[in-house]
Amino acid sequence: MKEDEVVEESPWPCAAGGTTTQSISLTTTQERKEKRESLEFELKQEEKRPVRSASLRLRNKRYSADEIDGLGIEYESTRRRLSSGAAPRYKGEDMLRFPGYVSVCPASVNEEDATMDWLASGQFNKPYRLVGYSGEKLRTYQKLNDVGYIRDKVGGGREVRTIDVKTQKDGPRLTLDEWCEYWRYKTGESRAQEDDFGEVGMLVDAPEARQQPRHGKRSLNVVSLSLANSPLEEELQAPDIVQQSDLVRLFWPKDQAVHKPKAELYGLMSPAKCYTDWHVDFGGSSVWYNVVRGKKYFALAPPTEHNLKSFAAWANSPQQEKVNLLVYLKDPVLYELKAGDTMIIPGGWPHAVYTPSDSIAVGGNFLHPFNLSLQLEVWRLENALGVPMSCRFPAFKSLMWYAAKSIARLGRGGSPPAQAERPLQFAVRLPRQETDPGTASGSDCASKSAFPVLKLKVKPVSNGTSEVNGLRVRLPLSPRADQGRRLAVKLLLSHNPSNCLRILLSVLKNWIQDGSEAQACVPVDLPSPQELLGDLEGLLEVSGLLNCHGTLYEVDYGTSKLEEPQFVPTGGGAGSGHCKEKVTPLVKKLNSSTLSSPCGLGATKKVKKANGVRDRLKKKLGMR
């Protein structure tokens, strides 16, 4: 061996698992010593300096892409993730990996047991999976498995509002025809083809073989395709509890059907890897979901004062993408919905949704009278966050006035005079047949007299020029038509959950004091709102409900700030290990090849202790 040749061990292991030796030629020992000292000095300086992100280093051209590729290290910068729209997908997978959920199995309730009394008793305080669901309803839902069927029923020219998964903001406005092309391109709709044995197999078009539609490179999501005023509105039926307790069905006057808000039926179409960030449904409305195809994961948190404050602070923060809200929420839960599952979620629950596979769902929003206090609190939260009116529950204020009108009238045992003044009208077509009274037998007369007889005064209806072959009949109001409304008011006065009636009175007064009647959205057919408020206040005074508080939470959502994290990943959390054991099997159900490495949001970040040249180099590049 030459004098200037030094043999040293390499830090890289060989294939056999041992160490290798290599010869390093140096001109002098002094140069070798100086080079080692400079390298040690540089590593010490790097440890003292705060580690910058790899994207910032690349932007400053400290390391070129060729140099990084030559290192043989798998690398993906944060900047490339954000630019390619993959960050929400990583958020969805990190949502599944979060180990601090208190529950991953939702409670179940039979559809027959979910009644108005069940709502009034306060049992609808958490998400429930509906079981014993009507088979007829499920069969009608299954028709929505094909996007083309939805297009044919709703109309190819209907405008669709999309959400850009990358930015979590409004995406391009597409027609249903354009959305169907986008859906087929993104999902690779399979086609049937017979093989040599006569069996039918499913082939999936390769993405490169399909023509890319407009906006094909973007990741879009449809979560609010209204199915109202379409044939699907008559075919599909919401769960019975929704139809019985919906405020619009209970208190909205029938003669104002033109302005009636319709939020009970929506279609949701989400390609794989779609993620919807944390939100609260508009107006604090409750939600019902039925997954027709695919799978969805829901991360939810109860609407406590702490959680709503944390959500408001997160929503107001410009660093939403860098903050994992799950770390700051108390008692979050993770629920999985498969094809055929139906779930009802109470109003006001902040939640995020991740779709691991192509999914189609049907659902809707509804307000019910036993959650008025929280619904009005969410309305105040939306005011503080500056949510535009286009993204809020339609005709919310008018609906509150109509609810107060019915409660004040029916609470005193009054009858509905407005309905008596505007009876139901419809046309009855009578065939022109000549009958001889003498031909009727005695048995026919006896059978006719056995049924109740309704005597009506009728007159011909003319259109000004000629007489119409038909009669317009006015029928009296059926007692059953007002039964659900009376039952809701009776249960409200007996239970008064969360002092909702006192809060409703206080909010209506504030709407009048803060602005004009037009700004308070007082309905036109309500001539004297002050008189209505007086009647409602008198009813509460008689019932002993007037001395309650006027707000649910004394919180200023506009100045809320994130408090200390509620989740402690190492040992401190109560039952955190038990929760992790329950969540891990749920996450393992996903194909491991579809899950990427954690991007390290909040408490989900796990840093391996650096040892060796490779780990020090990763730390130097900002990858640790």
Disulfide bonds with the S-S distance in Angstrom:
none
